[in-house]
Amino acid sequence: MTDPHVDVRTLLRALHEHAIEYVLFSALAMLFYGYVRNTQDLDVLVSPERRNLDRLAEWLMSINALLKLNPARDFGSRERWGMDKGSNATVLTPWGQIDIVQHLPGLPDWPRAVEEAELYEVEGMRVPVLNRRTLIDLKRRRGSHLDLADIEAIEALEEL
């Protein structure tokens, strides 16, 4: 479970099969914009609605997802309770790491993120992706060298 490879198709398919409401963001969102760079995780903003969190937690427990910060521990009821309180979680799955986010400085709240998301079709699935302007703002706020390079790449693609 520590392999840095991320099987994006399998993870997206699982999110859809379990009716988990999400918006994809960060490096994999950039893939949909047309910019490819390596990443070791799938970042998703999830709906904080209780039934959505229940579906997400049930799926993670059914696949024996592990906590990244403590890989000896499965995602379980304690983490589910934390999600009810608005906590984020990073888990390791057989298909790669998932960063599950409900709140992050610079990310819009759930209703706005969904309303402004860009929708892409992948193998019969509609994949909501954080809009470019918001991702650029988020990356500008973080300001790492990688984030600044990502901004440059996204803006260059917009000029094409």
KOLBAGU-495118 format. One record per atom (N, C-alpha, C): y, z, x. Coordinates in pm, 1 decimal. Layout:
KOLBAGU-495118
@v:Y, w:Z, u:X
...
//
This chain:
KOLBAGU-495118
@v:-120.0, w:0.0, u:80.6
@v:0.0, w:0.0, u:0.0
@v:126.5, w:0.0, u:84.9
@v:117.8, w:4.6, u:213.9
@v:237.6, w:6.9, u:295.8
@v:274.0, w:-129.7, u:350.4
@v:198.6, w:-234.0, u:314.4
@v:228.5, w:-370.1, u:356.3
@v:366.7, w:-408.5, u:304.3
@v:455.8, w:-460.1, u:391.2
@v:590.7, w:-491.6, u:346.6
@v:599.0, w:-615.8, u:257.5
@v:488.0, w:-686.9, u:241.2
@v:488.3, w:-805.7, u:157.6
@v:514.2, w:-768.6, u:11.5
@v:595.2, w:-849.8, u:-55.1
@v:622.9, w:-828.8, u:-196.8
@v:571.8, w:-949.9, u:-273.0
@v:480.5, w:-927.2, u:-364.4
@v:428.8, w:-1033.4, u:-449.0
@v:516.5, w:-1039.0, u:-574.0
@v:623.2, w:-1117.0, u:-562.9
@v:725.6, w:-1121.2, u:-667.4
@v:667.5, w:-1168.2, u:-800.3
@v:588.6, w:-1272.3, u:-798.8
@v:532.8, w:-1325.6, u:-923.6
@v:449.4, w:-1220.7, u:-997.4
@v:363.9, w:-1152.2, u:-922.7
@v:277.5, w:-1052.6, u:-986.5
@v:360.2, w:-937.2, u:-1042.8
@v:460.6, w:-892.1, u:-968.0
@v:543.9, w:-782.1, u:-1016.8
@v:624.6, w:-824.3, u:-1139.2
@v:682.9, w:-942.8, u:-1137.0
@v:758.3, w:-990.2, u:-1253.3
@v:666.3, w:-1006.5, u:-1374.0
@v:547.6, w:-1062.0, u:-1351.0
@v:451.6, w:-1079.4, u:-1460.2
@v:416.0, w:-942.7, u:-1520.6
@v:393.4, w:-843.2, u:-1436.7
@v:358.8, w:-709.1, u:-1486.3
@v:473.5, w:-648.8, u:-1568.1
@v:596.1, w:-664.2, u:-1520.9
@v:710.9, w:-613.4, u:-1596.4
@v:715.8, w:-678.3, u:-1735.3
@v:690.4, w:-808.3, u:-1739.5
@v:693.1, w:-878.8, u:-1867.8
@v:574.8, w:-840.8, u:-1955.4
@v:456.0, w:-831.7, u:-1897.4
@v:337.9, w:-796.7, u:-1976.3
@v:349.4, w:-657.4, u:-2038.0
@v:423.8, w:-569.0, u:-1972.2
@v:439.2, w:-432.7, u:-2022.4
@v:571.1, w:-414.6, u:-2098.1
@v:639.4, w:-526.5, u:-2124.5
@v:763.7, w:-527.4, u:-2204.0
@v:868.2, w:-431.6, u:-2147.8
@v:879.0, w:-428.0, u:-2016.1
@v:976.9, w:-342.2, u:-1950.1
@v:1108.9, w:-418.8, u:-1940.7
@v:1213.4, w:-358.1, u:-1993.3
@v:1345.8, w:-419.7, u:-1990.4
@v:1411.1, w:-387.9, u:-1856.6
@v:1452.3, w:-493.3, u:-1786.1
@v:1507.2, w:-477.6, u:-1652.7
@v:1607.2, w:-589.5, u:-1624.1
@v:1685.9, w:-569.4, u:-1519.2
@v:1769.6, w:-673.4, u:-1460.5
@v:1743.1, w:-667.9, u:-1311.1
@v:1703.4, w:-780.8, u:-1256.4
@v:1674.9, w:-792.2, u:-1113.3
@v:1806.4, w:-795.3, u:-1036.0
@v:1811.7, w:-727.1, u:-922.3
@v:1931.1, w:-734.1, u:-838.7
@v:1892.4, w:-726.5, u:-691.9
@v:1988.1, w:-737.2, u:-605.1
@v:1976.2, w:-729.6, u:-459.6
@v:1915.8, w:-857.2, u:-401.5
@v:1835.3, w:-846.2, u:-295.0
@v:1791.0, w:-963.8, u:-219.8
@v:1712.8, w:-1063.5, u:-304.6
@v:1625.4, w:-1015.7, u:-391.8
@v:1549.7, w:-1109.6, u:-474.2
@v:1636.6, w:-1176.3, u:-579.5
@v:1744.4, w:-1113.7, u:-620.4
@v:1838.9, w:-1181.0, u:-710.1
@v:1897.6, w:-1302.5, u:-638.7
@v:1923.1, w:-1287.3, u:-510.3
@v:1980.7, w:-1396.9, u:-432.8
@v:1886.6, w:-1516.0, u:-425.1
@v:1758.3, w:-1490.7, u:-431.5
@v:1660.4, w:-1599.8, u:-434.3
@v:1687.0, w:-1690.9, u:-554.3
@v:1718.8, w:-1631.6, u:-667.1
@v:1747.6, w:-1709.9, u:-787.0
@v:1878.8, w:-1786.6, u:-773.8
@v:1971.7, w:-1734.8, u:-694.0
@v:2098.0, w:-1805.1, u:-671.5
@v:2079.5, w:-1923.0, u:-576.4
@v:1965.3, w:-1924.7, u:-504.5
@v:1938.0, w:-2034.2, u:-411.9
@v:1941.2, w:-1995.3, u:-265.7
@v:1949.4, w:-1865.0, u:-237.0
@v:1952.5, w:-1817.6, u:-99.1
@v:1827.7, w:-1734.4, u:-72.9
@v:1752.1, w:-1773.3, u:28.0
@v:1627.8, w:-1704.1, u:59.1
@v:1645.4, w:-1620.1, u:184.4
@v:1613.3, w:-1493.0, u:171.7
@v:1605.8, w:-1405.9, u:289.0
@v:1493.9, w:-1306.0, u:267.0
@v:1439.8, w:-1257.8, u:376.1
@v:1328.6, w:-1163.6, u:367.1
@v:1373.3, w:-1032.2, u:304.8
@v:1282.5, w:-973.5, u:231.5
@v:1306.4, w:-841.7, u:174.3
@v:1171.8, w:-771.4, u:163.0
@v:1176.2, w:-640.6, u:155.9
@v:1053.9, w:-563.0, u:147.5
@v:1036.8, w:-494.9, u:12.9
@v:1123.1, w:-531.1, u:-84.3
@v:1112.0, w:-463.2, u:-213.0
@v:1168.3, w:-548.2, u:-325.5
@v:1138.2, w:-504.6, u:-444.4
@v:1191.3, w:-561.4, u:-567.3
@v:1283.5, w:-455.1, u:-624.7
@v:1411.6, w:-489.7, u:-641.5
@v:1509.0, w:-394.9, u:-695.3
@v:1536.2, w:-427.8, u:-841.2
@v:1516.6, w:-330.2, u:-929.2
@v:1540.5, w:-351.7, u:-1070.9
@v:1624.0, w:-238.9, u:-1129.9
@v:1723.4, w:-280.4, u:-1207.7
@v:1796.9, w:-188.1, u:-1293.1
@v:1720.7, w:-187.4, u:-1424.4
@v:1682.5, w:-69.4, u:-1472.5
@v:1601.7, w:-61.9, u:-1594.3
@v:1680.6, w:-0.6, u:-1709.1
@v:1643.1, w:-43.1, u:-1827.9
@v:1702.7, w:15.5, u:-1947.9
@v:1666.8, w:163.6, u:-1953.1
@v:1766.1, w:249.9, u:-1979.0
@v:1738.0, w:393.0, u:-1986.2
@v:1680.6, w:437.4, u:-2120.7
@v:1655.7, w:341.5, u:-2209.8
@v:1600.0, w:374.8, u:-2341.0
@v:1463.0, w:437.9, u:-2322.5
@v:1439.2, w:545.4, u:-2394.6
@v:1318.2, w:626.6, u:-2374.8
@v:1188.5, w:545.8, u:-2382.6
@v:1176.3, w:458.4, u:-2481.6
@v:1051.2, w:381.6, u:-2494.9
@v:1032.5, w:286.8, u:-2376.5
@v:1141.8, w:234.6, u:-2324.1
@v:1131.5, w:148.7, u:-2206.0
@v:1082.0, w:229.6, u:-2086.1
@v:1139.3, w:348.9, u:-2068.7
@v:1096.1, w:434.6, u:-1957.5
@v:950.7, w:477.5, u:-1975.3
@v:908.1, w:499.7, u:-2100.2
@v:767.2, w:533.0, u:-2126.8
@v:676.1, w:419.0, u:-2083.1
@v:711.4, w:295.5, u:-2121.7
@v:629.5, w:179.6, u:-2083.7
@v:624.4, w:164.8, u:-1932.3
@v:738.0, w:182.9, u:-1867.3
@v:744.2, w:172.2, u:-1721.9
@v:656.9, w:279.2, u:-1656.5
@v:671.4, w:402.7, u:-1699.2
@v:593.9, w:512.7, u:-1640.9
@v:443.9, w:493.8, u:-1664.9
@v:407.0, w:452.6, u:-1785.1
@v:265.0, w:429.8, u:-1814.6
@v:207.2, w:321.8, u:-1723.9
@v:282.8, w:213.3, u:-1704.4
@v:235.4, w:107.6, u:-1615.4
@v:220.7, w:159.7, u:-1472.3
@v:322.0, w:229.9, u:-1421.1
@v:316.0, w:280.9, u:-1283.9
@v:199.4, w:377.8, u:-1265.3
@v:173.8, w:462.3, u:-1364.2
@v:61.8, w:555.3, u:-1354.1
@v:-71.8, w:481.0, u:-1363.7
@v:-76.1, w:374.7, u:-1443.5
@v:-202.2, w:301.0, u:-1458.8
@v:-242.7, w:225.7, u:-1331.4
@v:-145.8, w:192.1, u:-1247.5
@v:-176.8, w:120.6, u:-1122.9
@v:-176.4, w:214.2, u:-1002.4
@v:-165.8, w:345.0, u:-1029.2
@v:-164.2, w:446.0, u:-922.8
@v:-54.5, w:420.1, u:-820.5
@v:65.7, w:389.2, u:-870.5
@v:180.7, w:370.8, u:-781.8
@v:205.4, w:500.6, u:-705.1
@v:244.2, w:485.2, u:-580.0
@v:270.7, w:600.0, u:-493.0
@v:420.0, w:616.8, u:-471.6
@v:460.4, w:739.2, u:-443.7
@v:600.2, w:764.8, u:-411.9
@v:627.5, w:722.7, u:-268.5
@v:731.2, w:645.1, u:-246.1
@v:760.9, w:600.9, u:-110.1
@v:790.6, w:719.5, u:-18.5
@v:865.3, w:817.1, u:-67.7
@v:901.2, w:931.1, u:15.9
@v:784.8, w:1026.5, u:40.9
@v:679.0, w:1013.7, u:-38.2
@v:559.9, w:1095.9, u:-20.6
@v:438.1, w:1014.1, u:-63.7
@v:394.3, w:918.4, u:21.1
@v:286.4, w:827.9, u:-18.1
@v:153.1, w:895.8, u:-48.8
@v:142.6, w:1024.6, u:-22.8
@v:20.6, w:1095.8, u:-58.8
@v:21.9, w:1133.6, u:-206.7
@v:137.3, w:1113.5, u:-273.5
@v:150.0, w:1152.0, u:-414.7
@v:168.5, w:1031.4, u:-504.5
@v:95.6, w:1030.9, u:-614.5
@v:112.1, w:927.7, u:-716.5
@v:238.9, w:952.3, u:-796.7
@v:293.5, w:844.0, u:-851.3
@v:397.1, w:855.6, u:-952.4
@v:332.4, w:925.9, u:-1071.4
@v:395.8, w:1030.8, u:-1121.8
@v:333.4, w:1106.5, u:-1230.3
@v:434.1, w:1163.8, u:-1327.5
@v:391.8, w:1266.9, u:-1399.4
@v:473.8, w:1322.9, u:-1506.5
@v:604.7, w:1383.3, u:-1454.5
@v:603.4, w:1437.0, u:-1335.2
@v:726.6, w:1492.5, u:-1277.8
@v:831.2, w:1382.8, u:-1258.4
@v:788.2, w:1267.8, u:-1206.7
@v:879.2, w:1156.3, u:-1184.8
@v:924.4, w:1096.0, u:-1318.3
@v:832.6, w:1094.1, u:-1414.5
@v:867.1, w:1046.4, u:-1548.6
@v:975.1, w:1133.9, u:-1608.5
@v:962.3, w:1264.3, u:-1592.9
@v:1062.7, w:1358.5, u:-1641.8
@v:1195.6, w:1330.4, u:-1572.6
@v:1193.4, w:1306.4, u:-1442.3
@v:1315.5, w:1275.3, u:-1368.3
@v:1383.0, w:1149.3, u:-1419.2
@v:1302.6, w:1049.8, u:-1455.6
@v:1360.3, w:927.0, u:-1509.5
@v:1430.3, w:954.6, u:-1642.4
@v:1375.2, w:1044.2, u:-1722.2
@v:1442.4, w:1082.6, u:-1847.1
@v:1579.1, w:1143.0, u:-1819.1
@v:1593.0, w:1204.9, u:-1704.4
@v:1719.7, w:1268.7, u:-1665.7
@v:1811.0, w:1171.6, u:-1589.4
@v:1767.6, w:1045.0, u:-1575.9
@v:1851.5, w:943.9, u:-1511.6
@v:1821.8, w:919.0, u:-1365.5
@v:1714.6, w:976.8, u:-1313.8
@v:1681.2, w:959.2, u:-1172.1
@v:1632.2, w:817.9, u:-1142.6
@v:1655.3, w:776.7, u:-1020.0
@v:1599.6, w:652.7, u:-967.3
@v:1467.1, w:686.9, u:-899.7
@v:1386.6, w:585.8, u:-871.5
@v:1257.9, w:608.7, u:-804.7
@v:1223.9, w:488.9, u:-717.2
@v:1160.6, w:515.8, u:-606.0
@v:1107.5, w:409.8, u:-520.5
@v:957.8, w:432.0, u:-511.2
@v:882.8, w:328.8, u:-552.8
@v:737.9, w:340.5, u:-557.1
@v:672.3, w:226.9, u:-480.1
@v:552.0, w:255.4, u:-434.2
@v:469.4, w:155.6, u:-366.5
@v:358.0, w:116.4, u:-461.9
@v:342.2, w:-13.7, u:-480.9
@v:237.4, w:-64.8, u:-568.9
@v:145.7, w:-154.5, u:-486.1
@v:34.6, w:-195.9, u:-541.2
@v:-51.7, w:-289.7, u:-467.2
@v:17.2, w:-422.8, u:-436.7
@v:129.7, w:-450.7, u:-505.7
@v:198.9, w:-579.4, u:-488.2
@v:332.3, w:-564.3, u:-418.3
@v:361.8, w:-445.8, u:-369.0
@v:485.1, w:-424.2, u:-294.8
@v:567.2, w:-308.9, u:-350.9
@v:675.0, w:-281.7, u:-280.8
@v:763.7, w:-171.6, u:-316.6
@v:858.7, w:-213.0, u:-428.6
@v:883.1, w:-119.7, u:-520.3
@v:981.0, w:-140.2, u:-626.7
@v:1082.4, w:-26.9, u:-620.7
@v:1209.8, w:-64.7, u:-616.7
@v:1318.4, w:32.3, u:-630.1
@v:1363.4, w:27.6, u:-775.3
@v:1339.6, w:136.0, u:-847.5
@v:1371.0, w:145.9, u:-989.5
@v:1500.9, w:224.1, u:-1001.7
@v:1601.3, w:157.6, u:-1055.3
@v:1736.0, w:213.3, u:-1057.3
@v:1786.1, w:225.1, u:-1200.6
@v:1847.3, w:339.9, u:-1228.8
@v:1918.6, w:357.2, u:-1355.0
@v:2068.6, w:367.5, u:-1330.0
@v:2103.0, w:424.0, u:-1214.8
@v:2243.9, w:441.0, u:-1178.4
@v:2258.3, w:417.3, u:-1029.2
@v:2362.8, w:344.7, u:-992.1
@v:2393.1, w:319.7, u:-851.5
@v:2541.1, w:286.8, u:-845.2
@v:2616.1, w:351.0, u:-756.4
@v:2758.2, w:318.4, u:-748.3
@v:2779.1, w:168.2, u:-730.9
@v:2861.1, w:112.4, u:-818.2
@v:2889.7, w:-29.9, u:-812.7
@v:2810.6, w:-112.4, u:-912.3
@v:2701.8, w:-56.7, u:-964.9
@v:2625.0, w:-128.4, u:-1067.5
@v:2684.1, w:-96.3, u:-1204.6
@v:2692.7, w:-197.2, u:-1290.7
@v:2742.0, w:-168.7, u:-1425.7
@v:2638.9, w:-89.5, u:-1504.8
@v:2683.4, w:-29.7, u:-1615.8
@v:2586.9, w:39.3, u:-1701.7
@v:2496.0, w:-64.9, u:-1765.9
@v:2386.4, w:-17.6, u:-1824.4
@v:2282.9, w:-106.6, u:-1876.8
@v:2335.8, w:-212.7, u:-1974.3
@v:2410.5, w:-174.8, u:-2078.2
@v:2453.1, w:-279.0, u:-2173.5
@v:2534.0, w:-391.0, u:-2107.7
@v:2623.6, w:-354.7, u:-2018.3
@v:2705.0, w:-457.9, u:-1951.7
@v:2620.7, w:-542.6, u:-1857.7
@v:2529.5, w:-481.0, u:-1784.8
@v:2444.1, w:-555.8, u:-1691.7
@v:2361.4, w:-660.9, u:-1765.4
@v:2306.8, w:-624.0, u:-1881.0
@v:2226.3, w:-717.2, u:-1959.5
@v:2313.8, w:-828.2, u:-2016.4
@v:2426.6, w:-789.7, u:-2070.4
@v:2516.9, w:-888.5, u:-2130.7
@v:2563.0, w:-992.1, u:-2028.4
@v:2588.7, w:-949.7, u:-1905.8
@v:2642.3, w:-1038.9, u:-1803.2
@v:2534.8, w:-1100.9, u:-1713.8
@v:2408.8, w:-1067.0, u:-1736.8
@v:2300.8, w:-1117.0, u:-1650.6
@v:2287.3, w:-1268.6, u:-1660.8
@v:2246.9, w:-1328.0, u:-1550.2
@v:2211.3, w:-1469.4, u:-1547.9
@v:2062.5, w:-1476.4, u:-1580.7
@v:2023.9, w:-1567.4, u:-1668.8
@v:1882.8, w:-1579.1, u:-1708.0
@v:1820.2, w:-1700.2, u:-1641.0
@v:1701.7, w:-1677.7, u:-1584.8
@v:1626.1, w:-1783.6, u:-1518.8
@v:1487.0, w:-1788.8, u:-1580.1
@v:1429.9, w:-1907.3, u:-1583.5
@v:1294.8, w:-1926.8, u:-1636.7
@v:1199.3, w:-1938.5, u:-1519.0
@v:1095.2, w:-1854.7, u:-1517.5
@v:994.3, w:-1858.0, u:-1412.5
@v:857.8, w:-1847.0, u:-1478.4
@v:779.6, w:-1952.2, u:-1467.2
@v:642.2, w:-1951.6, u:-1520.0
@v:635.2, w:-1897.1, u:-1662.0
@v:726.1, w:-1942.6, u:-1745.9
@v:727.0, w:-1901.5, u:-1886.1
@v:791.3, w:-1766.4, u:-1912.5
@v:845.7, w:-1702.6, u:-1809.1
@v:911.8, w:-1573.1, u:-1826.0
@v:1062.4, w:-1592.2, u:-1812.0
@v:1137.6, w:-1523.6, u:-1894.5
@v:1282.8, w:-1520.7, u:-1878.3
@v:1316.0, w:-1402.0, u:-1789.3
@v:1374.7, w:-1431.8, u:-1674.4
@v:1404.6, w:-1327.4, u:-1576.3
@v:1555.4, w:-1302.6, u:-1574.1
@v:1599.0, w:-1183.8, u:-1617.9
@v:1741.4, w:-1150.9, u:-1611.9
@v:1778.9, w:-1106.1, u:-1470.1
@v:1884.0, w:-1167.6, u:-1417.6
@v:1927.5, w:-1141.3, u:-1280.8
@v:2073.7, w:-1099.5, u:-1283.3
@v:2107.4, w:-996.8, u:-1208.6
@v:2245.4, w:-949.2, u:-1201.2
@v:2336.9, w:-1065.6, u:-1165.0
@v:2448.2, w:-1078.3, u:-1234.5
@v:2537.4, w:-1190.7, u:-1207.4
@v:2595.8, w:-1182.0, u:-1066.2
@v:2630.4, w:-1296.5, u:-1013.7
@v:2673.5, w:-1308.5, u:-873.5
@v:2794.6, w:-1223.0, u:-839.9
@v:2896.3, w:-1225.8, u:-925.2
@v:3019.7, w:-1150.3, u:-896.8
@v:2988.8, w:-1000.5, u:-884.1
@v:2907.0, w:-950.0, u:-972.4
@v:2873.8, w:-807.4, u:-968.4
@v:2792.1, w:-775.3, u:-843.7
@v:2697.7, w:-863.4, u:-807.0
@v:2620.1, w:-838.0, u:-685.8
@v:2710.3, w:-842.1, u:-562.3
@v:2802.5, w:-935.5, u:-558.5
@v:2897.2, w:-941.3, u:-446.0
@v:2978.8, w:-812.8, u:-439.7
@v:3028.2, w:-765.5, u:-554.2
@v:3105.6, w:-640.6, u:-557.0
@v:3021.0, w:-523.0, u:-508.6
@v:2895.6, w:-518.1, u:-552.6
@v:2805.3, w:-411.5, u:-510.4
@v:2784.9, w:-415.0, u:-358.8
@v:2760.2, w:-533.4, u:-306.0
@v:2737.2, w:-547.4, u:-161.9
@v:2864.7, w:-519.2, u:-82.7
@v:2978.6, w:-558.7, u:-135.0
@v:3105.1, w:-529.9, u:-67.2
@v:3127.0, w:-378.3, u:-61.1
@v:3091.8, w:-309.4, u:-167.2
@v:3106.7, w:-163.3, u:-172.3
@v:3019.6, w:-96.6, u:-65.9
@v:2895.7, w:-147.5, u:-50.4
@v:2804.3, w:-90.5, u:49.6
@v:2849.8, w:-125.2, u:190.2
@v:2883.9, w:-252.2, u:212.5
@v:2948.9, w:-293.0, u:336.3
@v:2866.5, w:-297.7, u:463.5
@v:2734.1, w:-297.0, u:455.0
@v:2654.5, w:-307.6, u:577.3
@v:2666.4, w:-449.7, u:632.2
@v:2624.4, w:-468.9, u:756.6
@v:2628.9, w:-602.9, u:816.0
@v:2545.4, w:-700.4, u:733.8
@v:2429.4, w:-655.7, u:687.7
@v:2343.8, w:-741.8, u:606.0
@v:2410.5, w:-774.2, u:472.3
@v:2473.8, w:-674.7, u:410.6
@v:2543.4, w:-698.5, u:284.5
@v:2656.0, w:-800.3, u:303.0
@v:2730.9, w:-788.0, u:410.9
@v:2840.5, w:-882.1, u:435.9
@v:2787.8, w:-1023.2, u:461.0
@v:2675.8, w:-1033.8, u:530.4
@v:2614.0, w:-1165.2, u:551.7
@v:2565.4, w:-1222.7, u:419.2
@v:2511.3, w:-1137.9, u:332.1
@v:2467.0, w:-1183.0, u:200.1
@v:2584.9, w:-1236.2, u:118.9
@v:2696.9, w:-1165.9, u:122.4
@v:2816.6, w:-1210.2, u:50.0
@v:2858.9, w:-1348.1, u:98.4
@v:2861.4, w:-1364.3, u:228.3
@v:2899.8, w:-1492.9, u:286.1
@v:2806.8, w:-1604.8, u:237.5
@v:2677.3, w:-1576.5, u:234.5
@v:2579.4, w:-1676.5, u:190.7
@v:2596.4, w:-1709.8, u:41.8
@v:2615.7, w:-1609.3, u:-42.1
@v:2633.1, w:-1633.2, u:-185.8
@v:2758.9, w:-1716.1, u:-209.7
@v:2866.9, w:-1680.3, u:-142.9
@v:2991.7, w:-1753.5, u:-161.1
@v:2980.9, w:-1897.0, u:-110.3
@v:2906.9, w:-1919.3, u:-2.5
@v:2886.7, w:-2055.0, u:49.6
@v:2808.2, w:-2139.5, u:-51.5
@v:2709.2, w:-2078.4, u:-117.0
@v:2631.8, w:-2151.1, u:-217.8
@v:2718.6, w:-2189.6, u:-336.6
@v:2812.9, w:-2103.0, u:-372.1
@v:2901.3, w:-2132.5, u:-484.9
@v:2992.2, w:-2250.9, u:-455.5
@v:3018.8, w:-2275.2, u:-327.5
@v:3107.0, w:-2385.3, u:-288.6
@v:3035.0, w:-2519.6, u:-290.0
@v:2901.7, w:-2519.1, u:-292.9
@v:2826.5, w:-2644.8, u:-292.5
@v:2840.3, w:-2721.4, u:-422.4
//
